[in-house]
Amino acid sequence: MVRFAEVFPDLEILHTLCAKLSWSHFCQIIYLRDDLQRKFYAEMCRIENWSVRTLERKICGMLYERTALSKKPTDLIKRELTDLKERDKLTPDLVFRDPYFLDFLGLKDTYSEKDLETAILREMEAFILELGVGFTFVERQKRITVGDDDFYLDLLFYHRTLR
């Protein structure tokens, strides 16, 4: 409880988070060493309604460190987390990751693009969970025309919030 009080001294922020997160969520978050990490995971839990198991999996998978957000200067990270908290505004830096962990696809060290596409389709649910909340699968081999040239997108995904 002392650690909890140290990590969340602002009662207004705490009140907002308590409406969405359980004590078990807080037990996972309060022992993270970096304040920005704690804020990131708390807000993502609130926005995306993560279960405690999902939160634990995201922390163990180093989600914060893999987002584009974590590679920005501290002031910009704070600004984006404030926007997320105040306006529920997701940005591409909060959504996209580098790298994505695709171990669940069961591919060997070297594989072709077609092998990757087939494995993703076979494991679509796990893949979309790795991408994050808000993504939807649109089409396979989507044809687009640029000028007089036709191109095919292997797999087309759409993020509903970012549009």
C-alpha positions as CSV (number, residue, x, y, z in Angstrom):
1,M,0.0,0.0,0.0
2,V,2.9,2.4,0.7
3,R,4.3,1.7,-2.8
4,F,0.9,2.3,-4.3
5,A,0.6,5.7,-2.5
6,E,4.1,6.7,-3.6
7,V,3.4,5.8,-7.3
8,F,-0.1,7.3,-7.5
9,P,0.0,10.5,-5.3
10,D,-2.6,12.4,-7.4
11,L,-6.1,11.4,-6.2
12,E,-7.8,12.7,-9.3
13,I,-5.7,10.5,-11.6
14,L,-6.1,7.6,-9.2
15,H,-9.9,8.0,-9.1
16,T,-10.1,7.8,-13.0
17,L,-7.9,4.7,-13.1
18,C,-9.7,3.0,-10.2
19,A,-12.9,3.1,-12.2
20,K,-11.3,1.0,-14.9
21,L,-8.5,-1.0,-13.3
22,S,-8.6,-3.7,-10.6
23,W,-6.2,-4.0,-7.6
24,S,-4.5,-6.8,-9.5
25,H,-3.8,-4.4,-12.4
26,F,-2.2,-1.9,-10.0
27,C,-0.1,-4.7,-8.4
28,Q,1.4,-5.3,-11.8
29,I,2.0,-1.6,-12.6
30,I,3.3,-0.2,-9.3
31,Y,6.6,-2.2,-9.4
32,L,7.6,-1.0,-12.9
33,R,10.8,1.1,-12.4
34,D,10.0,4.0,-14.8
35,D,7.2,6.5,-14.1
36,L,6.5,6.8,-17.9
37,Q,6.2,3.0,-18.2
38,R,3.7,3.0,-15.4
39,K,1.7,5.8,-17.0
40,F,1.8,4.1,-20.4
41,Y,0.6,0.7,-19.1
42,A,-2.1,2.3,-16.8
43,E,-3.5,4.3,-19.7
44,M,-3.4,1.5,-22.2
45,C,-5.2,-0.8,-19.7
46,R,-7.8,1.9,-19.3
47,I,-8.3,2.7,-23.0
48,E,-8.1,-0.9,-24.3
49,N,-9.7,-2.7,-21.3
50,W,-6.9,-5.1,-20.8
51,S,-7.4,-8.0,-18.5
52,V,-4.7,-8.6,-15.8
53,R,-3.3,-11.5,-17.9
54,T,-3.1,-9.3,-21.0
55,L,-1.3,-6.6,-19.0
56,E,1.1,-9.1,-17.6
57,R,1.8,-10.5,-21.1
58,K,2.3,-7.0,-22.5
59,I,4.7,-6.1,-19.7
60,C,6.7,-9.3,-20.2
61,G,6.7,-8.7,-23.9
62,M,8.2,-5.3,-23.3
63,L,5.4,-3.5,-25.2
64,Y,6.4,0.0,-23.9
65,E,10.0,-0.5,-25.1
66,R,8.8,-1.7,-28.5
67,T,6.5,1.3,-29.2
68,A,7.7,4.2,-31.3
69,L,6.7,6.4,-28.3
70,S,9.5,5.0,-26.1
71,K,12.2,6.2,-28.5
72,K,11.1,9.8,-28.3
73,P,12.4,12.5,-25.9
74,T,10.8,12.4,-22.4
75,D,8.9,15.7,-22.9
76,L,7.2,14.3,-26.0
77,I,6.3,11.0,-24.3
78,K,4.7,13.0,-21.4
79,R,2.7,15.1,-23.9
80,E,1.4,12.0,-25.7
81,L,0.5,10.3,-22.5
82,T,-1.3,13.4,-21.3
83,D,-3.3,13.6,-24.6
84,L,-4.2,9.9,-24.2
85,K,-5.3,10.5,-20.6
86,E,-7.3,13.7,-21.2
87,R,-8.7,13.0,-24.7
88,D,-8.5,9.3,-25.1
89,K,-6.4,10.1,-28.2
90,L,-4.4,7.2,-29.6
91,T,-1.5,8.1,-31.9
92,P,0.5,6.0,-34.3
93,D,3.4,6.1,-31.9
94,L,1.3,4.4,-29.2
95,V,-0.1,1.8,-31.6
96,F,2.8,0.6,-33.8
97,R,5.6,-1.5,-32.4
98,D,9.1,-2.3,-33.4
99,P,9.8,-5.2,-33.5
100,Y,6.6,-7.3,-33.5
101,F,7.0,-10.7,-31.9
102,L,5.9,-13.4,-34.3
103,D,7.1,-16.5,-32.5
104,F,3.6,-17.9,-32.3
105,L,3.6,-18.3,-36.1
106,G,6.1,-21.2,-35.8
107,L,8.3,-20.1,-38.7
108,K,11.9,-21.2,-39.0
109,D,14.9,-18.8,-39.2
110,T,14.4,-18.1,-42.9
111,Y,11.1,-18.0,-44.6
112,S,9.5,-16.5,-47.7
113,E,7.0,-13.7,-47.8
114,K,4.3,-16.3,-48.9
115,D,5.2,-18.5,-45.9
116,L,4.7,-15.5,-43.6
117,E,1.4,-14.5,-45.2
118,T,0.1,-18.1,-44.9
119,A,1.2,-18.4,-41.3
120,I,-0.4,-15.0,-40.4
121,L,-3.7,-16.1,-41.9
122,R,-3.5,-19.4,-40.0
123,E,-2.9,-17.6,-36.7
124,M,-5.0,-14.5,-37.4
125,E,-6.4,-14.1,-33.9
126,A,-3.0,-14.2,-32.2
127,F,-1.5,-11.9,-34.9
128,I,-4.2,-9.3,-34.4
129,L,-3.7,-9.5,-30.6
130,E,0.0,-8.8,-31.2
131,L,-0.9,-5.8,-33.4
132,G,-3.1,-4.4,-30.7
133,V,-6.7,-3.4,-30.1
134,G,-8.4,-1.6,-32.9
135,F,-6.9,-3.5,-35.9
136,T,-9.1,-5.3,-38.3
137,F,-8.3,-7.6,-41.3
138,V,-9.6,-6.1,-44.5
139,E,-8.4,-8.2,-47.4
140,R,-5.7,-10.5,-48.8
141,Q,-3.9,-9.6,-52.1
142,K,-5.8,-6.2,-52.3
143,R,-5.2,-4.7,-55.7
144,I,-4.3,-1.0,-55.9
145,T,-3.5,1.0,-58.9
146,V,-1.0,3.9,-58.9
147,G,-0.9,5.6,-62.2
148,D,-0.8,2.9,-64.9
149,D,0.7,0.3,-62.5
150,D,-1.1,-2.4,-60.5
151,F,0.2,-3.5,-57.1
152,Y,-1.0,-6.1,-54.7
153,L,-1.0,-5.6,-50.9
154,D,-0.3,-9.0,-49.4
155,L,-2.5,-8.4,-46.3
156,L,-4.4,-5.2,-45.7
157,F,-5.1,-4.2,-42.1
158,Y,-7.0,-1.2,-40.9
159,H,-6.9,0.5,-37.5
160,R,-10.4,1.7,-36.7
161,T,-9.4,4.4,-34.2
162,L,-6.5,5.9,-36.3
163,R,-8.5,5.5,-39.5
